Amino acid sequence: MLRAFKTKLKLNNKQKTLMAQHAGYSRWIWNWALRIWNEADKEGLKLSTNKLKKFYTNHVKPQYPWQSTLSSRVYQFAFMYLGEAFKRFFQGTSQHPKFKKKGRNDSFTLDNCGRIMEFSGTRLKLPFIGWVSTYEPLPEIQTKRVTITRVADSWYLCVAYEFEPEQTVKSREYLGVDVGVKVLATCSDGTVFENPRAYKKAKKKLARLQRELSRRKIGSKNRYKTQLKLAKAHQRVANIRKDAIHKLTSWLGKNHAVIGLEDLNVSGLLKNHKLAGAIADSAFYEIRRQLEYKSEWYGCQL
């Protein structure tokens, strides 16, 4: 079974610049390939990402010397991810791929040319990047690829690895859970999990930063600084919400054999504009999503 691990990287300015360059490289490849694909589609021509990658390697890459100073593995994964995006689109499970914009979901993927990368301690040697440090100890795992993402001004290491789930000893056979707005969850045994209401508490600050951003001149340093403040504020809200939900779902999965969770029409409830913010703060869908995979981890039934 696959499990994801994500942790913040401790980087110096030189390493941050190198990360940003690789993320920009990945974005450049994605946008170039998507533009060519769209133009070919208008002409009625059929393309594949393999054909695009071959054409790029032989005819386009030599025109851009700066790309030779970065890891070649980055552009290969960019083509692969675009191919997967089109596959989901043709299957009807996703929208048509869109162009990427600088500063939004910046990321790139690296591998070690098929060789295993071993994790241990708080240091890791990344291909081409070199040694990087983390704020928390890494799990002792092995993997062949890692993805680096940027949130606000911080960079994160993301990796998926195989693990064997272990069933935990259950303290209760059955538990019903009622998710809500005022409190995050109320259990049938009387246990109540409070809703941190991170978005509600940060709403005024977010609105102020948004107004401040709208007054900044596009392309100015002050606009960039305000964008960074706004991104950090949003990330803080997301982290508080995520922490509360992980504590709830882990407690439910580890200690109960059968969990009963009510089915809610979240999209329908969000149409009520008076409740939309509070419902989003409670993250009903995220609670169910986490319980679905944690029930497999801890050997319980949802």
DAKAKA-V569380 format. One record per residue. N is the residue number from 0. SS is DSSP state (A for helix, B for strand, O for the rest). PSI is psi in degrees with one decimal (* if undefined). NEAR is the number of other C-alpha atoms within 12 Angstrom. Layout:
N_SS_PSI_NEAR / N_SS_PSI_NEAR
This chain:
0_O_142.1_14 / 1_B_143.1_17 / 2_B_141.1_20 / 3_B_144.5_19 / 4_B_132.7_26 / 5_B_132.1_24 / 6_B_153.5_29 / 7_B_139.3_26 / 8_B_144.6_31 / 9_B_103.4_23 / 10_O_149.8_26 / 11_O_175.6_16 / 12_A_-37.3_13 / 13_A_-41.9_14 / 14_A_-38.4_22 / 15_A_-40.4_23 / 16_A_-42.0_19 / 17_A_-39.8_25 / 18_A_-45.7_39 / 19_A_-37.3_31 / 20_A_-41.5_29 / 21_A_-38.4_38 / 22_A_-39.6_37 / 23_A_-37.2_33 / 24_A_-47.4_36 / 25_A_-42.9_41 / 26_A_-40.4_34 / 27_A_-45.7_28 / 28_A_-46.3_37 / 29_A_-50.2_39 / 30_A_-38.9_25 / 31_A_-49.4_28 / 32_A_-40.0_39 / 33_A_-38.7_31 / 34_A_-45.5_21 / 35_A_-41.5_25 / 36_A_-46.6_31 / 37_A_-40.7_22 / 38_A_-40.9_15 / 39_A_-37.7_16 / 40_A_-37.7_14 / 41_A_-31.3_12 / 42_O_-0.4_11 / 43_O_17.2_10 / 44_O_147.2_12 / 45_O_130.5_16 / 46_O_166.4_24 / 47_O_155.9_25 / 48_A_-28.5_31 / 49_A_-41.5_22 / 50_A_-42.2_19 / 51_A_-44.1_31 / 52_A_-40.9_31 / 53_A_-43.2_18 / 54_A_-42.2_19 / 55_A_-46.7_24 / 56_A_-40.6_23 / 57_A_-30.5_13 / 58_A_-27.6_13 / 59_A_-48.0_18 / 60_A_-40.2_24 / 61_A_-18.3_14 / 62_A_-10.9_12 / 63_O_87.4_17 / 64_A_-30.1_10 / 65_A_-25.5_15 / 66_A_-22.4_25 / 67_A_-13.7_20 / 68_A_-2.1_18 / 69_O_167.0_27 / 70_O_128.4_31 / 71_A_-16.7_28 / 72_A_-26.4_30 / 73_A_-46.9_39 / 74_A_-28.6_38 / 75_A_-39.1_30 / 76_A_-33.1_32 / 77_A_-43.5_37 / 78_A_-41.6_37 / 79_A_-44.2_26 / 80_A_-34.9_28 / 81_A_-40.7_34 / 82_A_-41.6_27 / 83_A_-35.9_22 / 84_A_-41.9_25 / 85_A_-34.8_27 / 86_A_-44.1_19 / 87_A_-36.5_16 / 88_A_-45.8_16 / 89_A_-27.1_14 / 90_A_-9.5_12 / 91_O_15.7_11 / 92_O_-1.9_13 / 93_O_164.9_14 / 94_O_169.7_14 / 95_O_136.5_20 / 96_O_143.1_24 / 97_O_159.8_20 / 98_O_147.2_23 / 99_O_145.5_25 / 100_O_141.3_16 / 101_O_133.2_21 / 102_O_-6.6_22 / 103_O_114.8_20 / 104_O_43.0_25 / 105_O_130.8_30 / 106_B_163.6_37 / 107_B_159.6_41 / 108_B_140.3_38 / 109_B_150.9_38 / 110_B_178.0_29 / 111_O_38.7_24 / 112_O_41.8_20 / 113_O_-11.4_12 / 114_O_153.4_14 / 115_O_138.8_18 / 116_B_129.4_24 / 117_B_135.3_25 / 118_O_139.3_28 / 119_B_145.2_18 / 120_B_-146.0_17 / 121_B_17.0_22 / 122_B_146.5_26 / 123_B_136.6_31 / 124_B_112.5_23 / 125_B_140.6_32 / 126_O_131.4_30 / 127_O_-36.9_23 / 128_O_-41.7_30 / 129_B_-161.3_18 / 130_B_132.1_18 / 131_B_155.7_31 / 132_B_157.6_27 / 133_B_161.2_27 / 134_B_-19.7_20 / 135_B_155.2_19 / 136_B_141.7_19 / 137_B_146.9_25 / 138_O_150.1_25 / 139_O_87.2_18 / 140_O_169.8_24 / 141_B_141.1_22 / 142_B_164.3_31 / 143_O_-12.4_23 / 144_B_154.0_29 / 145_B_151.3_36 / 146_B_133.7_34 / 147_B_127.9_37 / 148_B_155.1_32 / 149_B_132.1_34 / 150_B_119.1_30 / 151_O_-118.7_26 / 152_O_17.2_30 / 153_B_149.1_31 / 154_B_141.0_34 / 155_B_144.4_32 / 156_B_127.7_38 / 157_B_132.9_26 / 158_B_143.8_29 / 159_B_137.6_20 / 160_B_157.9_24 / 161_B_138.5_17 / 162_O_157.0_18 / 163_O_115.0_13 / 164_O_144.1_18 / 165_O_124.4_16 / 166_O_135.9_19 / 167_O_157.4_22 / 168_O_126.4_16 / 169_O_136.3_21 / 170_O_-13.1_16 / 171_B_143.5_20 / 172_B_-48.6_20 / 173_B_144.1_22 / 174_B_129.8_29 / 175_B_142.4_26 / 176_B_128.5_33 / 177_B_109.4_28 / 178_B_147.3_35 / 179_O_-172.7_31 / 180_O_-48.4_26 / 181_O_-44.3_20 / 182_B_151.3_26 / 183_B_-45.0_35 / 184_B_142.2_35 / 185_B_123.8_25 / 186_B_158.4_27 / 187_O_-16.8_19 / 188_O_5.5_16 / 189_O_-6.9_12 / 190_O_133.2_19 / 191_B_131.6_19 / 192_B_117.3_27 / 193_B_147.5_23 / 194_O_119.7_32 / 195_O_-17.8_27 / 196_O_51.5_31 / 197_A_-40.3_32 / 198_A_-41.9_30 / 199_A_-41.6_27 / 200_A_-29.4_21 / 201_A_1.6_25 / 202_A_-45.0_21 / 203_A_-42.5_15 / 204_A_-41.8_22 / 205_A_-41.7_27 / 206_A_-40.3_19 / 207_A_-44.3_17 / 208_A_-34.5_26 / 209_A_-40.1_22 / 210_A_-41.5_16 / 211_A_-39.9_20 / 212_A_-39.9_25 / 213_A_-22.6_17 / 214_A_-12.2_15 / 215_O_145.9_18 / 216_O_131.9_15 / 217_O_128.5_14 / 218_O_-6.3_12 / 219_O_160.8_13 / 220_A_-36.6_13 / 221_A_-34.8_17 / 222_A_-41.4_21 / 223_A_-42.7_23 / 224_A_-40.8_21 / 225_A_-39.2_27 / 226_A_-40.2_31 / 227_A_-43.3_25 / 228_A_-42.2_25 / 229_A_-42.0_30 / 230_A_-39.6_27 / 231_A_-39.3_23 / 232_A_-43.4_29 / 233_A_-39.4_27 / 234_A_-36.9_23 / 235_A_-42.6_24 / 236_A_-46.8_28 / 237_A_-40.1_26 / 238_A_-42.2_20 / 239_A_-44.9_25 / 240_A_-44.6_32 / 241_A_-39.9_28 / 242_A_-43.5_21 / 243_A_-41.3_29 / 244_A_-38.9_34 / 245_A_-40.1_26 / 246_A_-41.2_23 / 247_A_-53.3_33 / 248_A_-33.6_37 / 249_A_-42.0_28 / 250_A_-41.9_30 / 251_A_-48.6_45 / 252_A_-37.4_40 / 253_A_-30.0_31 / 254_A_0.1_26 / 255_B_135.0_33 / 256_B_-40.3_27 / 257_B_128.6_25 / 258_B_123.9_31 / 259_B_118.3_26 / 260_B_129.2_28 / 261_O_146.3_21 / 262_O_126.3_17 / 263_O_140.1_18 / 264_O_83.3_13 / 265_A_-43.7_24 / 266_A_-35.3_17 / 267_A_-40.4_12 / 268_A_-33.7_21 / 269_O_-16.1_21 / 270_O_-20.2_14 / 271_O_102.0_15 / 272_A_-23.6_13 / 273_A_-27.4_12 / 274_A_-9.9_20 / 275_A_-45.9_21 / 276_A_-42.8_22 / 277_A_-37.8_29 / 278_A_-41.7_33 / 279_A_-35.2_31 / 280_A_-31.6_37 / 281_A_-24.1_39 / 282_O_58.6_39 / 283_A_-45.4_36 / 284_A_-39.9_25 / 285_A_-35.0_26 / 286_A_-47.8_39 / 287_A_-42.2_32 / 288_A_-44.3_18 / 289_A_-38.9_28 / 290_A_-32.1_34 / 291_A_-43.5_24 / 292_A_-28.3_25 / 293_A_-24.6_35 / 294_A_-32.0_31 / 295_A_-36.5_27 / 296_A_-47.6_26 / 297_A_2.3_29 / 298_O_43.1_27 / 299_O_171.3_34 / 300_B_131.1_27 / 301_O_*_31
